[in-house]
Amino acid sequence: MVFSSGTVINQQISSATIRTFFVGYDLGEYRNEPFTEILLDTIVDFAFGYHTGILQKYDRRMLKEAARSIYKIKEYQEVKWVYVDKDEELSDCELKNEQKFLKRGEFGEMILHLILRDFFNTVPLLAKVHFKDTDSSTIHGFDIVHIGPDIGDPNKESLFFGESKLYSRKDGQAGIHGITDLLNDVKDHFKKDFLYREFALISKKKDAFKAIEEYEDRNTLEEYSAFLERKKVWYERLSFVEAGKMKLEDLFKSVTIPVICTYQSKIFENKINENSAEFQDELSKEVGLLSTMFNSSISAMRAEVGELIRTNLNVVLLLFPIPSKKQLIKSLHEKLYKYQA
């Protein structure tokens, strides 16, 4: 399914290592409504992926089921309670250790899912919401596990391990803090022990797809069959690494790591047109600052014997400034919660 988000989301920079996205204005008003509608178009795809079939279209029953499955996850329930029921906003720096789940930005994962589907032409290998061990926990640490064309060579396929942050900060430095935490994710999540645990959890779900014999939609049977073959290749590679039949470093030659920082930015203050010289100048400066900070920190990461060399990882930084985290989160929860009815 293609969500045509390019009608709402502008892609400003597109390179092998950095891409920037933002939503602009219409008649001087930020296009929050079209943006949230596009995001909510992904609900069924985000929740279930291809596990229930090739989702070219879906009915109201599937939409309700997807919304209910999302609210079975504690993080979504708690964030909805803060932003909608209490009509409050939590600055990420105010959170206590036991509230860290509130700063994860669950809708940040949905934004990353949308960006990867529409701008990178990926499909989900796992739908995080669909594959839960319990109602309150998900099975893997990566925010996104997709497969799609390799950025450097579209004729090859890549495994995408994605990380996301959705931040606001009272000090106006949400982008910097988001980048800092994404860098920590790269340090922590791309260590051998963590990866082997993730591969083991992912491998448990290798047969959790609908069998081709049980697939009802004859119109998409060929497409679904091709997808099953694609996912089989990646599950085999992961199992080979687990069994010591394939080097971890060889697997990562075919891995792309998109990390997205969706953050509240001051560049939207007192602006009514994204094409104005002032907006474009401020956007360019902010993107330059954040990308330089990120790339410098990646380059300075120390190589450890027996671990992946992080400077060699195929990391793509995605920057997505927004005017208000509260406005976006509250609007999404209000719409999504109604879909359960």
Contacts in CASP RR format, 6 or more apart in sequence:
PFRMAT RR
TARGET T0000
AUTHOR 0000-0000-0000
METHOD contacts of the structure
MODEL  1
MVFSSGTVINQQISSATIRTFFVGYDLGEYRNEPFTEILLDTIVDFAFGY
HTGILQKYDRRMLKEAARSIYKIKEYQEVKWVYVDKDEELSDCELKNEQK
FLKRGEFGEMILHLILRDFFNTVPLLAKVHFKDTDSSTIHGFDIVHIGPD
IGDPNKESLFFGESKLYSRKDGQAGIHGITDLLNDVKDHFKKDFLYREFA
LISKKKDAFKAIEEYEDRNTLEEYSAFLERKKVWYERLSFVEAGKMKLED
LFKSVTIPVICTYQSKIFENKINENSAEFQDELSKEVGLLSTMFNSSISA
MRAEVGELIRTNLNVVLLLFPIPSKKQLIKSLHEKLYKYQA
1 45 0 8 1.000
1 55 0 8 1.000
1 56 0 8 1.000
1 117 0 8 1.000
2 117 0 8 1.000
2 118 0 8 1.000
3 38 0 8 1.000
3 41 0 8 1.000
3 42 0 8 1.000
3 114 0 8 1.000
3 117 0 8 1.000
3 118 0 8 1.000
4 38 0 8 1.000
4 118 0 8 1.000
5 38 0 8 1.000
5 114 0 8 1.000
5 115 0 8 1.000
5 118 0 8 1.000
5 119 0 8 1.000
6 118 0 8 1.000
7 34 0 8 1.000
7 38 0 8 1.000
8 23 0 8 1.000
8 31 0 8 1.000
8 34 0 8 1.000
8 35 0 8 1.000
8 38 0 8 1.000
9 21 0 8 1.000
9 22 0 8 1.000
9 23 0 8 1.000
9 35 0 8 1.000
9 38 0 8 1.000
9 115 0 8 1.000
9 118 0 8 1.000
10 21 0 8 1.000
10 22 0 8 1.000
10 23 0 8 1.000
10 24 0 8 1.000
10 274 0 8 1.000
11 19 0 8 1.000
11 20 0 8 1.000
11 21 0 8 1.000
11 119 0 8 1.000
12 20 0 8 1.000
12 21 0 8 1.000
12 22 0 8 1.000
12 283 0 8 1.000
12 287 0 8 1.000
13 19 0 8 1.000
13 20 0 8 1.000
13 287 0 8 1.000
16 151 0 8 1.000
16 152 0 8 1.000
16 316 0 8 1.000
17 295 0 8 1.000
17 315 0 8 1.000
17 316 0 8 1.000
17 317 0 8 1.000
18 287 0 8 1.000
18 291 0 8 1.000
18 316 0 8 1.000
18 317 0 8 1.000
18 318 0 8 1.000
18 319 0 8 1.000
19 119 0 8 1.000
19 316 0 8 1.000
19 317 0 8 1.000
19 318 0 8 1.000
19 319 0 8 1.000
20 283 0 8 1.000
20 287 0 8 1.000
20 318 0 8 1.000
20 319 0 8 1.000
20 320 0 8 1.000
21 115 0 8 1.000
21 119 0 8 1.000
21 318 0 8 1.000
21 319 0 8 1.000
21 320 0 8 1.000
22 274 0 8 1.000
22 283 0 8 1.000
22 320 0 8 1.000
22 321 0 8 1.000
22 322 0 8 1.000
23 30 0 8 1.000
23 31 0 8 1.000
23 32 0 8 1.000
23 34 0 8 1.000
23 35 0 8 1.000
23 322 0 8 1.000
24 30 0 8 1.000
24 31 0 8 1.000
24 274 0 8 1.000
25 31 0 8 1.000
25 271 0 8 1.000
25 272 0 8 1.000
25 273 0 8 1.000
25 274 0 8 1.000
26 34 0 8 1.000
28 272 0 8 1.000
28 273 0 8 1.000
29 272 0 8 1.000
30 268 0 8 1.000
30 323 0 8 1.000
32 327 0 8 1.000
32 328 0 8 1.000
32 331 0 8 1.000
33 331 0 8 1.000
35 328 0 8 1.000
36 328 0 8 1.000
36 331 0 8 1.000
36 332 0 8 1.000
36 335 0 8 1.000
37 335 0 8 1.000
38 114 0 8 1.000
39 107 0 8 1.000
39 110 0 8 1.000
39 111 0 8 1.000
39 114 0 8 1.000
39 332 0 8 1.000
40 332 0 8 1.000
40 335 0 8 1.000
40 336 0 8 1.000
40 339 0 8 1.000
42 110 0 8 1.000
42 113 0 8 1.000
42 114 0 8 1.000
42 117 0 8 1.000
43 63 0 8 1.000
43 66 0 8 1.000
43 67 0 8 1.000
43 70 0 8 1.000
43 336 0 8 1.000
43 339 0 8 1.000
44 55 0 8 1.000
44 58 0 8 1.000
44 62 0 8 1.000
44 63 0 8 1.000
44 66 0 8 1.000
45 55 0 8 1.000
45 113 0 8 1.000
45 117 0 8 1.000
45 124 0 8 1.000
46 66 0 8 1.000
46 109 0 8 1.000
46 110 0 8 1.000
46 113 0 8 1.000
46 114 0 8 1.000
46 127 0 8 1.000
46 129 0 8 1.000
47 65 0 8 1.000
47 66 0 8 1.000
47 69 0 8 1.000
47 70 0 8 1.000
47 127 0 8 1.000
47 129 0 8 1.000
47 130 0 8 1.000
48 55 0 8 1.000
48 62 0 8 1.000
48 66 0 8 1.000
48 69 0 8 1.000
48 127 0 8 1.000
48 129 0 8 1.000
48 130 0 8 1.000
49 55 0 8 1.000
49 123 0 8 1.000
49 124 0 8 1.000
49 127 0 8 1.000
49 130 0 8 1.000
50 123 0 8 1.000
50 124 0 8 1.000
50 127 0 8 1.000
50 209 0 8 1.000
50 224 0 8 1.000
50 227 0 8 1.000
50 231 0 8 1.000
51 127 0 8 1.000
51 130 0 8 1.000
51 131 0 8 1.000
51 208 0 8 1.000
51 209 0 8 1.000
51 210 0 8 1.000
52 210 0 8 1.000
53 210 0 8 1.000
53 215 0 8 1.000
53 217 0 8 1.000
53 220 0 8 1.000
53 224 0 8 1.000
54 217 0 8 1.000
54 220 0 8 1.000
54 223 0 8 1.000
54 224 0 8 1.000
54 227 0 8 1.000
56 220 0 8 1.000
63 339 0 8 1.000
64 339 0 8 1.000
64 340 0 8 1.000
64 341 0 8 1.000
66 129 0 8 1.000
66 339 0 8 1.000
67 336 0 8 1.000
67 337 0 8 1.000
67 339 0 8 1.000
67 340 0 8 1.000
68 340 0 8 1.000
69 129 0 8 1.000
69 130 0 8 1.000
70 76 0 8 1.000
70 129 0 8 1.000
70 336 0 8 1.000
71 77 0 8 1.000
71 80 0 8 1.000
71 336 0 8 1.000
71 337 0 8 1.000
71 340 0 8 1.000
72 132 0 8 1.000
72 135 0 8 1.000
72 136 0 8 1.000
73 106 0 8 1.000
73 129 0 8 1.000
73 132 0 8 1.000
73 135 0 8 1.000
73 136 0 8 1.000
73 138 0 8 1.000
74 101 0 8 1.000
74 135 0 8 1.000
74 136 0 8 1.000
75 101 0 8 1.000
75 102 0 8 1.000
75 104 0 8 1.000
75 105 0 8 1.000
75 106 0 8 1.000
76 106 0 8 1.000
78 101 0 8 1.000
78 102 0 8 1.000
79 102 0 8 1.000
79 105 0 8 1.000
79 106 0 8 1.000
79 329 0 8 1.000
79 333 0 8 1.000
80 333 0 8 1.000
80 337 0 8 1.000
82 88 0 8 1.000
82 89 0 8 1.000
82 90 0 8 1.000
82 102 0 8 1.000
83 89 0 8 1.000
83 326 0 8 1.000
83 329 0 8 1.000
83 330 0 8 1.000
83 333 0 8 1.000
84 330 0 8 1.000
84 333 0 8 1.000
84 334 0 8 1.000
84 337 0 8 1.000
87 330 0 8 1.000
89 168 0 8 1.000
89 325 0 8 1.000
89 326 0 8 1.000
90 99 0 8 1.000
90 102 0 8 1.000
90 103 0 8 1.000
91 168 0 8 1.000
91 169 0 8 1.000
91 170 0 8 1.000
92 103 0 8 1.000
92 167 0 8 1.000
92 168 0 8 1.000
92 169 0 8 1.000
92 174 0 8 1.000
92 177 0 8 1.000
93 169 0 8 1.000
93 170 0 8 1.000
93 171 0 8 1.000
93 177 0 8 1.000
95 102 0 8 1.000
95 103 0 8 1.000
103 167 0 8 1.000
104 165 0 8 1.000
104 166 0 8 1.000
105 164 0 8 1.000
105 165 0 8 1.000
105 166 0 8 1.000
106 166 0 8 1.000
107 166 0 8 1.000
107 328 0 8 1.000
107 329 0 8 1.000
107 332 0 8 1.000
108 143 0 8 1.000
108 164 0 8 1.000
108 165 0 8 1.000
108 166 0 8 1.000
108 260 0 8 1.000
108 262 0 8 1.000
109 128 0 8 1.000
109 143 0 8 1.000
109 144 0 8 1.000
109 164 0 8 1.000
111 164 0 8 1.000
111 166 0 8 1.000
111 260 0 8 1.000
111 262 0 8 1.000
111 320 0 8 1.000
112 143 0 8 1.000
112 144 0 8 1.000
112 162 0 8 1.000
112 164 0 8 1.000
112 258 0 8 1.000
112 260 0 8 1.000
112 318 0 8 1.000
113 124 0 8 1.000
113 144 0 8 1.000
113 146 0 8 1.000
115 258 0 8 1.000
115 260 0 8 1.000
115 318 0 8 1.000
115 320 0 8 1.000
116 122 0 8 1.000
116 144 0 8 1.000
116 146 0 8 1.000
116 160 0 8 1.000
116 258 0 8 1.000
117 123 0 8 1.000
117 146 0 8 1.000
120 146 0 8 1.000
120 148 0 8 1.000
120 149 0 8 1.000
120 151 0 8 1.000
120 160 0 8 1.000
120 258 0 8 1.000
121 148 0 8 1.000
121 149 0 8 1.000
122 146 0 8 1.000
122 147 0 8 1.000
122 148 0 8 1.000
122 149 0 8 1.000
122 160 0 8 1.000
123 146 0 8 1.000
123 147 0 8 1.000
123 148 0 8 1.000
123 227 0 8 1.000
123 230 0 8 1.000
124 144 0 8 1.000
124 145 0 8 1.000
124 146 0 8 1.000
125 145 0 8 1.000
125 146 0 8 1.000
125 147 0 8 1.000
125 159 0 8 1.000
125 202 0 8 1.000
125 231 0 8 1.000
125 234 0 8 1.000
126 139 0 8 1.000
126 140 0 8 1.000
126 145 0 8 1.000
126 202 0 8 1.000
126 205 0 8 1.000
128 138 0 8 1.000
128 139 0 8 1.000
128 140 0 8 1.000
128 143 0 8 1.000
128 144 0 8 1.000
128 145 0 8 1.000
129 138 0 8 1.000
131 138 0 8 1.000
131 139 0 8 1.000
131 140 0 8 1.000
131 205 0 8 1.000
131 208 0 8 1.000
132 138 0 8 1.000
132 139 0 8 1.000
133 139 0 8 1.000
139 201 0 8 1.000
139 202 0 8 1.000
139 204 0 8 1.000
139 205 0 8 1.000
140 198 0 8 1.000
140 201 0 8 1.000
140 202 0 8 1.000
141 189 0 8 1.000
141 198 0 8 1.000
142 161 0 8 1.000
142 162 0 8 1.000
142 163 0 8 1.000
142 189 0 8 1.000
142 198 0 8 1.000
143 162 0 8 1.000
143 163 0 8 1.000
143 164 0 8 1.000
144 160 0 8 1.000
144 161 0 8 1.000
144 162 0 8 1.000
144 163 0 8 1.000
144 164 0 8 1.000
144 258 0 8 1.000
145 159 0 8 1.000
145 160 0 8 1.000
145 161 0 8 1.000
145 162 0 8 1.000
145 202 0 8 1.000
146 159 0 8 1.000
146 160 0 8 1.000
146 162 0 8 1.000
147 157 0 8 1.000
147 158 0 8 1.000
147 159 0 8 1.000
147 160 0 8 1.000
147 230 0 8 1.000
147 231 0 8 1.000
147 234 0 8 1.000
148 157 0 8 1.000
148 158 0 8 1.000
148 160 0 8 1.000
149 155 0 8 1.000
149 156 0 8 1.000
149 157 0 8 1.000
149 158 0 8 1.000
150 156 0 8 1.000
150 157 0 8 1.000
150 158 0 8 1.000
150 254 0 8 1.000
150 256 0 8 1.000
151 158 0 8 1.000
151 256 0 8 1.000
151 314 0 8 1.000
151 316 0 8 1.000
156 254 0 8 1.000
157 230 0 8 1.000
157 233 0 8 1.000
157 254 0 8 1.000
158 254 0 8 1.000
158 255 0 8 1.000
158 256 0 8 1.000
158 314 0 8 1.000
159 234 0 8 1.000
159 237 0 8 1.000
159 251 0 8 1.000
159 254 0 8 1.000
159 255 0 8 1.000
159 256 0 8 1.000
160 255 0 8 1.000
160 256 0 8 1.000
160 257 0 8 1.000
160 258 0 8 1.000
161 189 0 8 1.000
161 255 0 8 1.000
161 256 0 8 1.000
161 257 0 8 1.000
162 257 0 8 1.000
162 258 0 8 1.000
162 259 0 8 1.000
162 260 0 8 1.000
163 182 0 8 1.000
163 185 0 8 1.000
163 186 0 8 1.000
163 189 0 8 1.000
163 257 0 8 1.000
163 258 0 8 1.000
163 259 0 8 1.000
163 260 0 8 1.000
164 259 0 8 1.000
164 260 0 8 1.000
164 262 0 8 1.000
165 178 0 8 1.000
165 181 0 8 1.000
165 182 0 8 1.000
165 260 0 8 1.000
165 261 0 8 1.000
165 262 0 8 1.000
165 263 0 8 1.000
166 262 0 8 1.000
166 263 0 8 1.000
166 325 0 8 1.000
166 329 0 8 1.000
167 174 0 8 1.000
167 175 0 8 1.000
167 177 0 8 1.000
167 178 0 8 1.000
167 181 0 8 1.000
167 261 0 8 1.000
167 262 0 8 1.000
167 263 0 8 1.000
167 264 0 8 1.000
167 325 0 8 1.000
168 174 0 8 1.000
168 263 0 8 1.000
168 264 0 8 1.000
168 324 0 8 1.000
168 325 0 8 1.000
168 326 0 8 1.000
169 175 0 8 1.000
169 177 0 8 1.000
169 264 0 8 1.000
172 264 0 8 1.000
172 266 0 8 1.000
174 263 0 8 1.000
174 264 0 8 1.000
174 265 0 8 1.000
174 325 0 8 1.000
175 261 0 8 1.000
175 263 0 8 1.000
175 265 0 8 1.000
175 290 0 8 1.000
175 321 0 8 1.000
176 290 0 8 1.000
176 293 0 8 1.000
178 261 0 8 1.000
178 263 0 8 1.000
179 261 0 8 1.000
179 290 0 8 1.000
179 293 0 8 1.000
179 294 0 8 1.000
179 297 0 8 1.000
182 259 0 8 1.000
182 261 0 8 1.000
182 294 0 8 1.000
182 317 0 8 1.000
183 294 0 8 1.000
183 297 0 8 1.000
183 298 0 8 1.000
185 259 0 8 1.000
186 257 0 8 1.000
186 259 0 8 1.000
186 298 0 8 1.000
186 301 0 8 1.000
186 310 0 8 1.000
186 313 0 8 1.000
186 315 0 8 1.000
187 301 0 8 1.000
187 310 0 8 1.000
188 194 0 8 1.000
189 195 0 8 1.000
189 198 0 8 1.000
190 257 0 8 1.000
190 308 0 8 1.000
190 310 0 8 1.000
190 313 0 8 1.000
191 307 0 8 1.000
191 308 0 8 1.000
192 248 0 8 1.000
192 306 0 8 1.000
192 307 0 8 1.000
192 308 0 8 1.000
195 248 0 8 1.000
195 308 0 8 1.000
196 241 0 8 1.000
196 242 0 8 1.000
199 238 0 8 1.000
199 239 0 8 1.000
199 241 0 8 1.000
199 242 0 8 1.000
200 242 0 8 1.000
202 235 0 8 1.000
202 238 0 8 1.000
203 235 0 8 1.000
203 238 0 8 1.000
203 239 0 8 1.000
203 242 0 8 1.000
206 231 0 8 1.000
206 235 0 8 1.000
206 239 0 8 1.000
209 228 0 8 1.000
209 231 0 8 1.000
212 221 0 8 1.000
212 224 0 8 1.000
212 225 0 8 1.000
212 228 0 8 1.000
215 221 0 8 1.000
215 224 0 8 1.000
217 224 0 8 1.000
237 246 0 8 1.000
237 251 0 8 1.000
237 254 0 8 1.000
238 251 0 8 1.000
240 246 0 8 1.000
241 247 0 8 1.000
241 248 0 8 1.000
241 251 0 8 1.000
248 308 0 8 1.000
249 308 0 8 1.000
252 308 0 8 1.000
252 312 0 8 1.000
252 313 0 8 1.000
252 314 0 8 1.000
255 313 0 8 1.000
255 314 0 8 1.000
256 314 0 8 1.000
256 316 0 8 1.000
257 313 0 8 1.000
257 314 0 8 1.000
257 315 0 8 1.000
257 316 0 8 1.000
258 315 0 8 1.000
258 316 0 8 1.000
258 318 0 8 1.000
259 315 0 8 1.000
259 316 0 8 1.000
259 317 0 8 1.000
259 318 0 8 1.000
260 318 0 8 1.000
260 319 0 8 1.000
260 320 0 8 1.000
261 290 0 8 1.000
261 317 0 8 1.000
261 318 0 8 1.000
261 319 0 8 1.000
261 320 0 8 1.000
262 320 0 8 1.000
262 321 0 8 1.000
262 322 0 8 1.000
263 319 0 8 1.000
263 320 0 8 1.000
263 321 0 8 1.000
263 322 0 8 1.000
263 325 0 8 1.000
264 321 0 8 1.000
264 322 0 8 1.000
264 323 0 8 1.000
264 324 0 8 1.000
264 325 0 8 1.000
265 286 0 8 1.000
265 321 0 8 1.000
265 322 0 8 1.000
265 323 0 8 1.000
266 282 0 8 1.000
267 279 0 8 1.000
267 282 0 8 1.000
267 283 0 8 1.000
267 286 0 8 1.000
267 321 0 8 1.000
268 321 0 8 1.000
268 322 0 8 1.000
268 323 0 8 1.000
269 323 0 8 1.000
271 278 0 8 1.000
271 279 0 8 1.000
273 279 0 8 1.000
274 280 0 8 1.000
283 321 0 8 1.000
286 321 0 8 1.000
287 319 0 8 1.000
290 317 0 8 1.000
290 319 0 8 1.000
291 317 0 8 1.000
291 319 0 8 1.000
294 317 0 8 1.000
295 317 0 8 1.000
298 310 0 8 1.000
298 311 0 8 1.000
298 313 0 8 1.000
298 315 0 8 1.000
299 311 0 8 1.000
301 310 0 8 1.000
301 311 0 8 1.000
303 309 0 8 1.000
303 310 0 8 1.000
303 311 0 8 1.000
322 328 0 8 1.000
END
